[in-house]
């Protein structure tokens, strides 16, 4: 590494630590200040922070790999998360969530189910889910940043103990960067997280623009078109996914056949099925929900969520597309002759390109930007999960009358414990893709049914929520254990066959079991207290099956009206998904010089933006 690049990285790390610790004094006023910034942070800063938190290095490495291999249609692979839950949040969920005026997602559950035994059971299970999910994501970040830094940085940090390897180089790098990030996150809470993430977002945007400009200038149209095919540029949904690579690159077609997405139509159908329910279920109890709850008002919650969509995708995909263009020209020929090409080879395309094909100066800024991507996402999770441990478990059930300083100290301890557990899980992860698929397909599969029903059905109660979440998490855990031990099962046995099924296709089973648990827990127990339901419905006003509650409120107030926005909200969500997709495809087509598709994507972006201005933004301004 050149001295200039190393200097840029050192300056970035010192600047981030300095900013994070400098603003930390604001977080000492109490839990509300520590976890939500006292609800005083401007919505556009929260939006930049939220977008920065979603710009993670593990996800970026994964997206580079799938764009390289599958082409433009790879943007649909993002529906596994699903990324367009951000659209649903922007259109209506942000307003529903912010109306609660509480601190955490599990505390929000009490406003829906009450504070009796059933409500507390649901409250406890969602707090446990939040912590488990955070640990899983920390493992995901640990795996990604370690691989990334080992290839980029020239120093071998392998640690030995008695002639045996104690820590590999990538594990040591990951531990070092996690330690530095944890310091300012724990010290300053939400204020430090937002301040550093705004700084990190600016660095990431600069890095994305620089790499895109460099790739555009140094790689010609002829070079790109000599490697990729017409099919690589298409976004059609076919029943079977056939590789589009030419005979020279047949190794990539063979790799496509082994990745579990061959039945592409079924995969997309499953992603859409899951995506609809997951999106209405709302954000998981993590940093995304914390940003919504940190806004000053319901209107600003909606603004913040819309702004997150607007500022995230174009700069992120400029960076991803720029790296992929360089990889297609410089790496594809050598990778295609590998006899044992594997998915793991795609995960290291990003660091290989940066290490070998990016000039001095730009390399340093790009490395700083990707470190920023890791640190911002990691710090967001480290800030959100202790809120559930301290506010929803420790304070509520063990020490309800302690001082603010006491709770902040427990928050510090909780952060260290969560990080330590995530790191331990990261040691046993096979790859970024393995953790990605587990989180998106299995863990979230256990979350969706109960959280979908809580919005739309008045009869759904706390016990239904508890058993829905518990059964879903149990099946998700079983799937994880089967996947981790599949090499130990006898070939042809039932356990062996179950372990071979890709997690995305197990989602309906996890969803079905969770739904049965939710319905059974609900119908076998008493409904939630009507007064609790009336208060919740009056405040949040969701659409769905709330007729008995509506009738009770109508008796008290003849002018009370129900929410009739379901159709308009769904139409806006469809427009929003197209809007979001155009922001992903626009930089991809621009970077591969397909200008007709670039202009089409730009026109779609402009048209959908105008539509959303009149059908969503003006409505938010008027109603809130």
C-alpha positions as CSV (number, residue, x, y, z in Angstrom):
1,X,0.0,0.0,0.0
2,X,1.3,3.5,-0.9
3,X,2.0,5.9,2.0
4,X,-0.7,8.3,0.7
5,X,-3.4,5.6,0.9
6,X,-2.3,4.6,4.4
7,X,-2.3,8.2,5.5
8,X,-5.9,8.8,4.2
9,X,-7.1,5.7,6.1
10,X,-5.4,6.8,9.3
11,X,-6.8,10.3,9.1
12,X,-10.3,8.9,8.5
13,X,-10.1,6.6,11.5
14,X,-8.8,9.4,13.8
15,X,-11.4,11.8,12.5
16,X,-14.2,9.4,13.1
17,X,-13.1,8.6,16.6
18,X,-12.6,12.3,17.3
19,X,-16.1,13.2,16.1
20,X,-17.7,10.3,17.9
21,X,-16.1,11.0,21.2
22,X,-16.5,14.8,20.9
23,X,-20.3,14.6,20.6
24,X,-20.5,11.9,23.3
25,X,-21.1,14.3,26.2
26,X,-24.6,15.0,24.9
27,X,-25.5,11.3,25.5
28,X,-25.1,11.5,29.3
29,X,-28.5,13.1,30.0
30,X,-30.5,9.9,30.2
31,X,-31.7,6.8,28.2
32,X,-33.8,8.9,25.8
33,X,-30.8,11.0,25.0
34,X,-28.5,8.0,24.8
35,X,-30.6,5.8,22.6
36,X,-32.8,8.4,20.6
37,X,-30.7,11.5,20.7
38,X,-33.4,13.2,22.9
39,X,-35.6,13.2,19.7
40,X,-33.8,16.5,18.8
41,X,-31.8,15.4,15.8
42,X,-33.0,16.9,12.4
43,X,-34.7,14.4,10.1
44,X,-32.2,14.8,7.2
45,X,-29.3,14.0,9.5
46,X,-31.2,10.9,10.6
47,X,-31.9,10.0,7.0
48,X,-28.2,10.3,6.1
49,X,-27.4,8.3,9.1
50,X,-30.0,5.6,8.2
51,X,-28.7,5.4,4.6
52,X,-25.1,5.2,5.8
53,X,-26.1,2.4,8.1
54,X,-27.4,0.4,5.2
55,X,-24.2,0.9,3.1
56,X,-22.3,-2.0,4.7
57,X,-19.1,-3.5,3.4
58,X,-20.3,-7.1,3.6
59,X,-23.4,-6.4,1.7
60,X,-21.4,-4.3,-0.9
61,X,-19.0,-7.2,-1.4
62,X,-22.0,-9.6,-1.9
63,X,-23.7,-7.2,-4.3
64,X,-20.5,-6.8,-6.4
65,X,-20.3,-10.6,-6.7
66,X,-23.9,-11.2,-7.8
67,X,-23.9,-8.2,-10.2
68,X,-20.7,-9.6,-11.7
69,X,-22.1,-13.1,-12.1
70,X,-25.8,-12.5,-12.9
71,X,-25.8,-9.1,-14.6
72,X,-28.5,-6.5,-14.3
73,X,-31.2,-8.9,-13.1
74,X,-29.1,-9.3,-9.9
75,X,-30.9,-6.3,-8.5
76,X,-33.9,-8.6,-7.9
77,X,-31.7,-10.7,-5.6
78,X,-32.0,-7.8,-3.2
79,X,-35.6,-8.6,-2.8
80,X,-34.5,-11.4,-0.4
81,X,-33.9,-8.8,2.3
82,X,-36.4,-7.3,1.0
83,X,-35.0,-3.9,0.3
84,X,-38.3,-2.4,-0.7
85,X,-39.6,-2.6,2.9
86,X,-38.0,0.9,3.0
87,X,-40.7,1.9,0.5
88,X,-43.5,0.6,2.7
89,X,-42.0,2.4,5.7
90,X,-41.8,5.6,3.8
91,X,-45.4,5.4,2.5
92,X,-47.2,4.6,5.7
93,X,-45.4,2.6,8.4
94,X,-43.0,5.4,9.6
95,X,-46.1,7.4,10.5
96,X,-47.8,4.5,12.3
97,X,-44.6,3.6,14.3
98,X,-43.7,7.2,15.3
99,X,-47.2,7.9,16.6
100,X,-46.4,5.6,19.6
101,X,-43.9,8.1,21.1
102,X,-41.8,5.4,22.8
103,X,-38.1,4.3,22.9
104,X,-37.9,0.8,21.4
105,X,-39.7,-1.6,19.1
106,X,-40.6,-4.0,22.0
107,X,-41.8,-1.1,24.1
108,X,-44.0,-0.3,21.1
109,X,-45.6,-3.8,21.4
110,X,-47.0,-2.9,24.8
111,X,-49.0,-0.1,23.2
112,X,-50.6,-2.7,21.0
113,X,-51.2,-5.6,23.4
114,X,-51.2,-3.9,26.8
115,X,-49.1,-4.4,29.9
116,X,-50.7,-7.6,31.3
117,X,-49.1,-11.1,31.1
118,X,-49.8,-11.5,27.4
119,X,-48.5,-8.1,26.6
120,X,-45.3,-8.7,28.6
121,X,-44.8,-12.1,26.9
122,X,-44.9,-10.4,23.5
123,X,-42.8,-7.6,24.7
124,X,-40.1,-10.0,26.0
125,X,-40.0,-12.1,22.9
126,X,-39.5,-9.2,20.5
127,X,-36.7,-7.9,22.8
128,X,-35.0,-11.3,22.6
129,X,-35.5,-11.3,18.8
130,X,-33.8,-7.9,18.5
131,X,-30.8,-9.0,20.4
132,X,-30.5,-12.3,18.5
133,X,-30.8,-10.5,15.2
134,X,-28.1,-7.9,16.2
135,X,-25.8,-10.8,17.2
136,X,-26.4,-12.4,13.7
137,X,-25.7,-9.1,11.9
138,X,-22.5,-8.5,13.9
139,X,-21.3,-12.0,12.9
140,X,-22.1,-11.0,9.3
141,X,-20.1,-7.8,9.6
142,X,-17.2,-9.7,11.3
143,X,-17.0,-12.2,8.4
144,X,-17.1,-9.5,5.7
145,X,-14.7,-6.9,7.1
146,X,-12.1,-9.5,8.0
147,X,-11.9,-10.9,4.5
148,X,-11.9,-7.4,3.0
149,X,-9.1,-6.0,5.1
150,X,-6.8,-9.1,4.8
151,X,-6.7,-8.8,1.0
152,X,-6.4,-5.0,1.0
153,X,-3.8,-4.4,3.7
154,X,-0.3,-5.7,3.3
155,X,0.4,-6.8,6.9
156,X,-0.1,-10.4,8.0
157,X,-1.7,-10.2,11.5
158,X,-2.0,-13.9,12.1
159,X,-1.5,-14.7,15.8
160,X,0.2,-18.0,16.9
161,X,0.1,-19.8,20.2
162,X,2.4,-22.8,20.8
163,X,2.9,-23.3,17.1
164,X,-0.8,-23.3,16.4
165,X,-2.8,-20.5,14.8
166,X,-4.7,-18.6,17.5
167,X,-6.3,-16.0,15.2
168,X,-6.1,-15.8,11.4
169,X,-5.2,-12.5,9.9
170,X,-8.8,-11.7,8.8
171,X,-10.0,-12.4,12.3
172,X,-7.4,-10.1,13.9
173,X,-8.3,-7.3,11.4
174,X,-12.0,-7.7,12.2
175,X,-11.4,-7.6,15.9
176,X,-9.3,-4.4,15.7
177,X,-11.8,-2.4,13.6
178,X,-14.7,-3.7,15.7
179,X,-12.9,-2.6,18.9
180,X,-12.3,0.9,17.5
181,X,-15.9,1.3,16.4
182,X,-17.3,0.0,19.6
183,X,-15.4,2.6,21.6
184,X,-17.1,5.7,20.2
185,X,-20.5,3.9,19.8
186,X,-20.7,3.0,23.4
187,X,-19.3,6.3,24.6
188,X,-21.8,8.6,22.7
189,X,-24.9,6.6,21.9
190,X,-27.2,7.9,19.2
191,X,-25.5,11.3,19.0
192,X,-22.1,9.8,18.2
193,X,-23.6,7.2,15.9
194,X,-25.5,9.9,13.8
195,X,-22.6,12.4,13.8
196,X,-20.1,9.8,12.6
197,X,-22.5,8.2,10.1
198,X,-23.1,11.6,8.4
199,X,-19.4,12.0,8.1
200,X,-19.1,8.4,6.8
201,X,-21.9,8.9,4.3
202,X,-20.1,11.9,2.8
203,X,-16.9,9.8,2.5
204,X,-18.8,6.9,0.9
205,X,-20.4,9.1,-1.7
206,X,-17.0,10.7,-2.6
207,X,-15.5,7.2,-2.9
208,X,-18.4,5.9,-5.1
209,X,-18.2,8.9,-7.5
210,X,-14.4,8.6,-7.7
211,X,-14.4,4.9,-8.5
212,X,-17.2,5.3,-11.1
213,X,-15.3,8.1,-12.8
214,X,-12.1,6.2,-12.9
215,X,-13.8,3.1,-14.3
216,X,-15.7,5.1,-16.8
217,X,-12.5,6.8,-18.1
218,X,-10.1,3.8,-18.1
219,X,-12.5,1.1,-19.5
220,X,-13.9,1.5,-23.0
221,X,-17.3,0.4,-24.4
222,X,-15.5,-2.1,-26.6
223,X,-13.8,-3.8,-23.7
224,X,-17.1,-4.2,-21.7
225,X,-19.1,-5.5,-24.6
226,X,-16.4,-8.0,-25.5
227,X,-17.1,-9.7,-22.1
228,X,-20.7,-9.3,-21.3
229,X,-23.6,-10.4,-23.4
230,X,-27.0,-8.9,-24.3
231,X,-28.6,-11.3,-21.8
232,X,-26.3,-9.9,-19.1
233,X,-28.0,-6.5,-19.5
234,X,-31.6,-7.8,-19.4
235,X,-33.9,-7.9,-16.4
236,X,-36.4,-10.5,-17.6
237,X,-37.8,-13.1,-15.1
238,X,-37.5,-16.6,-16.6
239,X,-38.5,-19.9,-15.1
240,X,-35.0,-21.1,-15.2
241,X,-31.8,-19.1,-14.8
242,X,-29.5,-19.8,-17.7
243,X,-26.0,-18.4,-17.7
244,X,-25.4,-15.7,-20.2
245,X,-21.6,-16.0,-20.4
246,X,-19.9,-17.0,-23.6
247,X,-18.1,-20.2,-24.1
248,X,-14.8,-18.6,-23.0
249,X,-16.3,-17.9,-19.6
250,X,-18.2,-21.2,-19.3
251,X,-16.9,-21.5,-15.7
252,X,-19.3,-18.7,-14.6
253,X,-22.3,-20.5,-16.2
254,X,-21.4,-23.6,-14.2
255,X,-21.1,-21.6,-11.0
256,X,-24.6,-20.2,-11.6
257,X,-25.9,-23.8,-11.8
258,X,-24.6,-24.6,-8.3
259,X,-25.9,-21.6,-6.3
260,X,-29.5,-22.6,-5.6
261,X,-31.1,-20.0,-7.8
262,X,-31.5,-22.1,-10.9
263,X,-35.3,-22.1,-10.6
264,X,-35.3,-18.3,-11.0
265,X,-39.0,-17.9,-11.4
266,X,-39.7,-19.8,-8.2
267,X,-37.0,-17.8,-6.4
268,X,-38.4,-14.5,-7.5
269,X,-42.0,-15.6,-6.6
270,X,-40.8,-16.7,-3.2
271,X,-39.0,-13.3,-2.7
272,X,-42.1,-11.4,-3.7
273,X,-44.3,-13.5,-1.5
274,X,-42.0,-13.0,1.4
275,X,-41.4,-9.4,0.6
276,X,-45.0,-8.3,0.7
277,X,-45.6,-9.8,4.2
278,X,-42.2,-8.8,5.5
279,X,-42.7,-5.2,4.3
280,X,-46.1,-4.8,5.9
281,X,-44.7,-6.4,9.1
282,X,-42.5,-3.4,9.3
283,X,-38.9,-2.8,10.3
284,X,-37.3,-5.3,12.6
285,X,-36.5,-4.0,16.0
286,X,-33.1,-2.6,15.1
287,X,-31.4,0.6,14.0
288,X,-34.0,1.4,11.3
289,X,-36.8,1.6,13.9
290,X,-34.6,3.6,16.3
291,X,-34.1,6.3,13.6
292,X,-37.9,6.5,13.1
293,X,-38.5,6.8,16.9
294,X,-35.7,9.4,17.1
295,X,-37.5,11.9,14.8
296,X,-39.2,15.0,16.2
297,X,-42.6,14.3,14.8
298,X,-44.7,11.9,12.6
299,X,-44.2,14.1,9.6
300,X,-40.4,14.1,10.0
301,X,-40.5,10.3,10.4
302,X,-42.0,10.0,6.9
303,X,-39.6,12.6,5.5
304,X,-36.6,10.7,7.0
305,X,-37.7,7.4,5.5
306,X,-38.3,8.8,2.1
307,X,-35.0,10.7,2.2
308,X,-33.2,7.4,3.1
309,X,-34.4,5.8,-0.1
310,X,-33.4,8.8,-2.2
311,X,-29.8,9.2,-1.0
312,X,-28.9,5.5,-0.6
313,X,-29.1,3.6,-3.9
314,X,-27.5,5.8,-6.6
315,X,-24.2,6.5,-4.8
316,X,-24.0,2.9,-3.6
317,X,-24.6,1.4,-7.0
318,X,-22.2,3.8,-8.6
319,X,-19.5,2.3,-6.4
320,X,-20.7,-1.3,-7.0
321,X,-21.0,-0.8,-10.8
322,X,-17.6,0.9,-11.0
323,X,-15.9,-2.0,-9.2
324,X,-17.8,-4.6,-11.4
325,X,-16.7,-2.8,-14.6
326,X,-13.1,-3.0,-13.5
327,X,-13.5,-6.7,-12.5
328,X,-15.1,-7.6,-15.8
329,X,-12.1,-6.3,-17.7
330,X,-9.3,-7.2,-15.4
331,X,-10.4,-10.2,-13.3
332,X,-12.9,-12.2,-15.4
333,X,-10.4,-13.7,-17.9
334,X,-8.2,-15.1,-15.1
335,X,-11.1,-16.2,-12.9
336,X,-12.8,-18.1,-15.8
337,X,-9.9,-20.5,-16.0
338,X,-10.1,-21.6,-12.4
339,X,-11.1,-25.3,-12.2
340,X,-12.8,-24.8,-8.8
341,X,-14.6,-21.5,-9.0
342,X,-16.8,-20.9,-6.0
343,X,-19.1,-18.3,-4.6
344,X,-16.4,-17.3,-2.1
345,X,-14.3,-16.2,-5.1
346,X,-17.0,-13.6,-5.9
347,X,-16.9,-12.2,-2.4
348,X,-13.3,-11.2,-2.8
349,X,-13.8,-9.5,-6.1
350,X,-14.2,-6.1,-4.3
351,X,-11.0,-6.1,-2.4
352,X,-9.0,-7.7,-5.3
353,X,-10.1,-4.9,-7.6
354,X,-9.2,-2.2,-5.1
355,X,-5.9,-3.8,-4.3
356,X,-4.7,-4.2,-7.9
357,X,-6.6,-1.9,-10.3
358,X,-7.3,1.3,-8.4
359,X,-4.7,4.1,-8.5
360,X,-3.0,5.7,-5.5
361,X,-5.2,8.3,-3.7
362,X,-8.4,7.0,-5.0
363,X,-7.6,3.6,-3.4
364,X,-7.1,5.3,0.0
365,X,-10.4,7.2,-0.3
366,X,-12.2,4.1,-1.5
367,X,-10.8,2.1,1.4
368,X,-11.8,4.8,3.8
369,X,-15.3,4.8,2.3
370,X,-15.7,1.1,2.7
371,X,-14.4,1.2,6.2
372,X,-16.9,3.9,6.8
373,X,-19.6,1.6,5.4
374,X,-18.6,-1.1,7.8
375,X,-18.3,1.2,10.9
376,X,-21.6,3.0,10.3
377,X,-23.6,-0.2,10.0
378,X,-21.9,-1.9,12.8
379,X,-22.3,1.1,15.1
380,X,-26.0,1.3,14.3
381,X,-26.6,-2.2,15.5
382,X,-24.4,-1.8,18.6
383,X,-26.4,1.3,19.5
384,X,-29.8,-0.3,18.9
385,X,-29.6,-3.7,20.6
386,X,-28.6,-2.6,24.2
387,X,-31.8,-0.4,24.2
388,X,-33.8,-3.6,24.2
389,X,-31.6,-5.2,26.9
390,X,-31.6,-2.2,29.2
391,X,-35.0,-0.5,28.6
392,X,-37.1,-3.6,27.9
393,X,-35.6,-6.3,30.1
394,X,-33.3,-4.9,32.8
395,X,-35.2,-1.7,33.7
396,X,-38.7,-3.2,33.3
397,X,-38.2,-6.5,35.1
398,X,-35.2,-6.1,37.4
399,X,-34.2,-2.5,38.3
400,X,-37.0,-0.1,37.5
401,X,-36.0,2.8,39.9
402,X,-32.3,3.3,39.2
403,X,-30.7,6.5,38.0
404,X,-30.0,7.4,34.4
405,X,-26.3,7.1,34.9
406,X,-26.8,3.5,36.2
407,X,-28.8,2.5,33.1
408,X,-26.2,4.1,30.8
409,X,-23.5,2.0,32.5
410,X,-25.5,-1.1,32.0
411,X,-26.0,-0.1,28.4
412,X,-22.2,0.0,28.0
413,X,-21.9,-3.5,29.5
414,X,-24.7,-4.8,27.3
415,X,-23.0,-3.4,24.2
416,X,-19.8,-5.3,25.0
417,X,-21.7,-8.5,25.6
418,X,-23.6,-8.3,22.3
419,X,-20.5,-7.5,20.3
420,X,-18.6,-10.4,22.0
421,X,-21.4,-12.9,21.1
422,X,-21.6,-11.6,17.6
423,X,-17.8,-12.0,17.2
424,X,-18.0,-15.6,18.5
425,X,-20.8,-16.4,16.0
426,X,-18.7,-14.8,13.3
427,X,-15.8,-17.2,14.0
428,X,-18.1,-20.1,12.9
429,X,-19.5,-18.5,9.8
430,X,-18.6,-20.2,6.5
431,X,-19.1,-17.1,4.3
432,X,-20.9,-13.8,3.9
433,X,-23.5,-15.5,1.7
434,X,-24.2,-18.2,4.3
435,X,-25.1,-15.6,7.0
436,X,-26.9,-13.4,4.5
437,X,-29.2,-16.2,3.5
438,X,-29.8,-17.3,7.1
439,X,-30.7,-13.8,8.3
440,X,-32.9,-13.0,5.3
441,X,-34.7,-16.4,4.9
442,X,-34.7,-18.1,8.2
443,X,-34.4,-15.6,11.0
444,X,-36.8,-13.0,9.4
445,X,-39.1,-15.9,8.4
446,X,-39.9,-16.3,12.0
447,X,-40.5,-12.6,12.5
448,X,-42.9,-11.9,9.7
449,X,-46.2,-13.7,10.5
450,X,-46.7,-12.2,13.9
451,X,-45.7,-8.7,12.9
452,X,-47.9,-8.7,9.9
453,X,-50.9,-9.7,11.9
454,X,-50.3,-7.1,14.7
455,X,-51.2,-4.3,12.2
456,X,-54.2,-5.6,10.4
457,X,-56.3,-7.8,12.8
458,X,-57.9,-6.5,16.0
459,X,-58.3,-10.0,17.5
460,X,-54.6,-10.9,17.3
461,X,-53.3,-10.7,20.9
462,X,-50.2,-10.8,23.0
463,X,-50.1,-14.6,23.4
464,X,-50.6,-15.0,19.6
465,X,-47.6,-12.7,19.1
466,X,-45.5,-14.6,21.6
467,X,-46.2,-18.0,20.2
468,X,-46.0,-16.8,16.6
469,X,-42.5,-15.4,17.2
470,X,-41.3,-18.3,19.4
471,X,-42.4,-21.0,17.0
472,X,-40.8,-19.0,14.1
473,X,-37.5,-18.5,15.9
474,X,-37.5,-22.2,16.9
475,X,-37.8,-23.4,13.3
476,X,-35.3,-20.8,12.1
477,X,-32.8,-22.1,14.7
478,X,-33.4,-25.7,13.7
479,X,-32.8,-24.8,10.0
480,X,-29.5,-23.1,11.1
481,X,-28.4,-26.2,13.0
482,X,-29.2,-28.5,10.1
483,X,-27.3,-26.3,7.7
484,X,-24.3,-26.1,9.9
485,X,-24.1,-29.9,10.4
486,X,-25.2,-31.1,6.9
487,X,-21.8,-32.7,6.2
488,X,-22.3,-35.1,9.2
489,X,-25.6,-36.5,8.0
490,X,-25.8,-39.8,6.1
491,X,-26.3,-39.3,2.4
492,X,-29.9,-40.0,1.4
493,X,-31.3,-39.7,5.0
494,X,-34.2,-37.4,5.7
495,X,-32.0,-34.9,7.7
496,X,-29.5,-34.9,4.8
497,X,-32.2,-34.1,2.3
498,X,-33.7,-31.3,4.6
499,X,-30.2,-29.8,5.1
500,X,-29.7,-29.5,1.3
501,X,-32.7,-27.3,0.7
502,X,-31.7,-23.6,0.2
503,X,-33.1,-21.5,3.1
504,X,-35.1,-19.2,0.7
505,X,-37.2,-22.2,-0.2
506,X,-37.8,-23.1,3.4
507,X,-39.3,-19.7,4.1
508,X,-42.9,-20.9,3.5
509,X,-42.4,-23.7,6.1
510,X,-41.0,-21.2,8.7
511,X,-43.8,-18.7,7.8
512,X,-46.5,-21.4,8.0
513,X,-45.3,-22.7,11.4
514,X,-45.1,-19.2,12.8
515,X,-48.5,-18.4,11.4
516,X,-50.0,-21.5,13.1
517,X,-48.4,-20.6,16.4
518,X,-49.8,-17.0,16.0
519,X,-53.3,-18.2,15.2
520,X,-53.3,-20.9,17.9
521,X,-52.0,-18.6,20.6
522,X,-54.6,-16.0,19.7
523,X,-57.7,-18.2,19.3
524,X,-57.1,-20.2,22.4
525,X,-56.7,-17.2,24.7
526,X,-58.8,-14.1,25.5
527,X,-58.7,-11.0,23.3
528,X,-56.7,-8.0,24.2
529,X,-58.5,-5.5,26.5
530,X,-60.8,-3.4,24.4
531,X,-59.6,-0.2,26.1
532,X,-56.0,-0.9,25.0
533,X,-57.2,-1.6,21.5
534,X,-59.3,1.6,21.3
535,X,-56.3,3.7,22.5
536,X,-54.0,2.0,20.0
537,X,-56.4,2.3,17.1
538,X,-57.3,5.9,17.9
539,X,-53.6,6.8,18.0
540,X,-52.1,4.8,15.1
541,X,-55.2,4.4,12.9
542,X,-53.9,1.4,10.8
543,X,-56.1,0.0,8.0
544,X,-57.2,-3.7,8.2
545,X,-59.7,-5.7,10.1
546,X,-60.6,-3.4,13.0
547,X,-64.4,-3.3,12.6
548,X,-65.3,-4.2,16.3
549,X,-62.9,-1.6,17.7
550,X,-64.1,1.0,15.2
551,X,-67.8,0.3,16.2
552,X,-66.9,0.9,19.8
553,X,-65.2,4.2,19.1
554,X,-68.0,5.3,16.8
555,X,-70.4,4.9,19.7
556,X,-68.3,7.4,21.7
557,X,-67.6,9.8,18.8
558,X,-70.0,9.8,15.9
559,X,-67.4,11.7,13.8
560,X,-64.7,9.1,14.2
561,X,-63.4,7.8,10.9
562,X,-61.5,4.7,9.9
563,X,-58.4,4.6,7.7
564,X,-59.5,4.0,4.1
565,X,-56.0,4.5,2.6
566,X,-55.2,0.8,1.9
567,X,-55.7,1.0,-1.9
568,X,-53.8,4.3,-2.3
569,X,-51.0,3.1,0.0
570,X,-50.5,-0.1,-2.0
571,X,-50.5,1.8,-5.3
572,X,-47.9,4.2,-3.8
573,X,-45.9,1.2,-2.7
574,X,-45.9,-0.2,-6.3
575,X,-44.8,3.2,-7.6
576,X,-42.2,3.4,-4.9
577,X,-40.7,0.0,-5.7
578,X,-40.4,1.0,-9.4
579,X,-38.9,4.3,-8.2
580,X,-36.4,2.5,-6.0
581,X,-35.5,0.0,-8.8
582,X,-34.8,2.8,-11.2
583,X,-32.2,4.2,-8.8
584,X,-30.4,0.9,-8.8
585,X,-30.5,0.2,-12.5
586,X,-29.6,3.8,-13.5
587,X,-25.9,3.7,-12.4
588,X,-25.6,0.0,-13.6
589,X,-26.6,0.8,-17.1
590,X,-24.7,4.1,-17.2
591,X,-21.5,2.3,-16.1
592,X,-21.8,-0.5,-18.7
593,X,-22.5,2.2,-21.4
594,X,-26.0,1.0,-22.3
595,X,-27.3,4.5,-22.8
596,X,-30.7,3.7,-24.1
597,X,-31.5,1.8,-20.9
598,X,-29.8,4.5,-18.9
599,X,-32.2,7.1,-20.4
600,X,-35.2,4.8,-19.8
601,X,-34.2,4.3,-16.1
602,X,-33.7,8.1,-15.7
603,X,-37.2,8.8,-17.3
604,X,-38.8,6.2,-15.0
605,X,-37.0,7.8,-12.0
606,X,-38.3,11.3,-12.9
607,X,-41.9,10.1,-13.6
608,X,-42.2,8.1,-10.4
609,X,-40.7,10.9,-8.4
610,X,-43.3,13.3,-9.7
611,X,-46.1,10.8,-9.0
612,X,-44.9,10.3,-5.4
613,X,-44.7,14.1,-5.0
614,X,-48.4,14.4,-5.5
615,X,-49.7,11.1,-4.1
616,X,-47.4,10.8,-1.1
617,X,-45.4,13.9,-0.2
618,X,-48.2,16.4,-0.5
619,X,-50.4,14.0,1.6
620,X,-47.8,13.8,4.4
621,X,-47.6,17.6,4.5
622,X,-51.3,18.0,4.6
623,X,-52.2,15.2,7.2
624,X,-49.4,15.5,9.7
